[in-house]
Amino acid sequence: MEYNDQMKNRVKRIEGQVRGILRMMEKNKDCKEVITQLSATRTAIDRTIGVIVSTNLVECVQNAEHQEEKSMEEIVKEAVELLVKSR
């Protein structure tokens, strides 16, 4: 699977959020602010996982015609398992 620029940019934004959280901790910011930012980062990670899994599912379904070793049901099941595992 190829990861497009949108996916990579999401991860870069998350990286920036995490660095910001670390700076907040180093400056002993209020725990409510830190938790808010950690929660926002977790949400961003969850959404990124969703984008990657859904893109992977679309690609797998589109390529299923060329794959004789896996049924469509198996491909969808694998994608769902990836999504469940991420939770």
C-alpha positions in Angstrom: 0.0 0.0 0.0 1.2 3.5 -0.8 0.7 6.2 1.8 -0.3 9.4 0.2 0.7 12.9 1.2 -2.6 13.4 3.2 -1.8 10.4 5.4 1.8 11.5 5.9 0.7 15.1 6.7 -1.7 13.7 9.4 1.1 11.9 11.1 3.4 15.0 10.9 0.6 17.0 12.6 0.3 14.4 15.3 4.1 14.5 15.7 3.8 18.3 16.2 1.0 17.8 18.8 3.1 15.3 20.7 6.1 17.7 20.8 3.8 20.5 22.0 2.5 18.3 24.8 6.1 17.5 25.8 6.9 21.2 25.9 3.7 21.8 28.0 4.9 19.2 30.5 8.4 20.6 30.7 6.8 24.0 31.5 4.6 22.4 34.1 1.4 23.5 32.5 -2.0 22.7 34.1 -2.9 19.0 33.8 -6.3 19.8 32.2 -4.5 21.5 29.3 -2.1 18.5 28.9 -5.0 16.0 29.0 -7.0 18.1 26.5 -4.0 18.0 24.1 -3.4 14.3 24.7 -7.1 13.6 24.0 -6.9 15.6 20.8 -3.8 13.6 19.7 -5.5 10.3 20.4 -8.5 11.4 18.3 -6.1 12.4 15.5 -4.4 9.0 15.7 -7.8 7.2 15.6 -8.9 9.2 12.5 -5.6 8.5 10.8 -6.0 4.7 11.5 -9.5 4.9 10.0 -8.2 6.6 6.8 -5.4 4.1 6.4 -7.7 1.1 7.0 -10.5 2.3 4.7 -8.0 3.2 2.0 -6.4 -0.3 2.4 -9.9 -1.9 2.1 -10.7 0.0 -1.1 -7.4 -1.0 -2.6 -7.8 -4.6 -1.6 -11.3 -4.8 -3.0 -10.2 -3.1 -6.2 -7.3 -5.6 -6.5 -9.4 -8.6 -5.5 -10.1 -9.5 -9.1 -6.4 -10.2 -9.5 -6.0 -12.1 -6.3 -7.1 -15.7 -6.5 -5.7 -16.8 -3.1 -8.1 -14.6 -1.1 -11.9 -14.3 -1.3 -13.6 -10.9 -1.0 -14.9 -12.0 2.4 -11.4 -12.7 3.7 -10.2 -9.3 2.5 -13.0 -7.5 4.2 -12.5 -9.6 7.3 -8.8 -8.7 7.5 -9.7 -5.0 7.1 -12.3 -5.1 9.9 -9.8 -7.0 12.2 -7.3 -4.2 11.6 -9.8 -1.6 12.5 -10.9 -3.5 15.7 -7.3 -4.1 16.7 -6.7 -0.4 16.5 -9.3 0.3 19.2 
